[in-house]
Amino acid sequence: MAKNKYARDPDYGKPPRWSRLYSKFFPEFTDGCSRHVKVISESLRDVRSPIRRMLIDAGYEPDHMAESMEVTVRMLWEARASIKQLRP
């Protein structure tokens, strides 16, 4: 049943629009580690990446790994922005 939910979500599996997210959250709500994870997720999606090829050859799914990283980074940045709004 969960599979149907994602099938209807047109953005599922697509990389985020980092430029839009950066304009909203950078630099105040980002940090070096989250930006590094962003770069790693981009390399996992790059079809020319040797890391991507190695993971595929080993039986892993780099697009799913990248999706998890991207969602986590986006949620972290959104949470930081929400916390700032709650502070007096």
Contacts in CASP RR format, 6 or more apart in sequence:
PFRMAT RR
TARGET T0000
AUTHOR 0000-0000-0000
METHOD contacts of the structure
MODEL  1
MAKNKYARDPDYGKPPRWSRLYSKFFPEFTDGCSRHVKVISESLRDVRSP
IRRMLIDAGYEPDHMAESMEVTVRMLWEARASIKQLRP
6 12 0 8 1.000
12 67 0 8 1.000
13 63 0 8 1.000
13 67 0 8 1.000
15 41 0 8 1.000
15 42 0 8 1.000
15 45 0 8 1.000
15 66 0 8 1.000
15 70 0 8 1.000
16 70 0 8 1.000
16 74 0 8 1.000
18 38 0 8 1.000
18 42 0 8 1.000
21 74 0 8 1.000
21 77 0 8 1.000
22 30 0 8 1.000
24 77 0 8 1.000
24 81 0 8 1.000
25 77 0 8 1.000
25 78 0 8 1.000
25 80 0 8 1.000
25 81 0 8 1.000
28 80 0 8 1.000
28 84 0 8 1.000
29 77 0 8 1.000
29 80 0 8 1.000
29 81 0 8 1.000
29 84 0 8 1.000
30 77 0 8 1.000
34 73 0 8 1.000
34 76 0 8 1.000
34 77 0 8 1.000
37 69 0 8 1.000
37 72 0 8 1.000
37 73 0 8 1.000
38 69 0 8 1.000
38 70 0 8 1.000
38 73 0 8 1.000
40 69 0 8 1.000
41 65 0 8 1.000
41 66 0 8 1.000
41 69 0 8 1.000
41 70 0 8 1.000
41 73 0 8 1.000
42 66 0 8 1.000
43 49 0 8 1.000
43 51 0 8 1.000
43 52 0 8 1.000
44 51 0 8 1.000
44 52 0 8 1.000
44 55 0 8 1.000
44 62 0 8 1.000
44 63 0 8 1.000
44 65 0 8 1.000
44 66 0 8 1.000
44 69 0 8 1.000
45 52 0 8 1.000
45 62 0 8 1.000
45 63 0 8 1.000
45 66 0 8 1.000
46 52 0 8 1.000
51 62 0 8 1.000
52 62 0 8 1.000
55 61 0 8 1.000
55 62 0 8 1.000
55 65 0 8 1.000
56 62 0 8 1.000
END
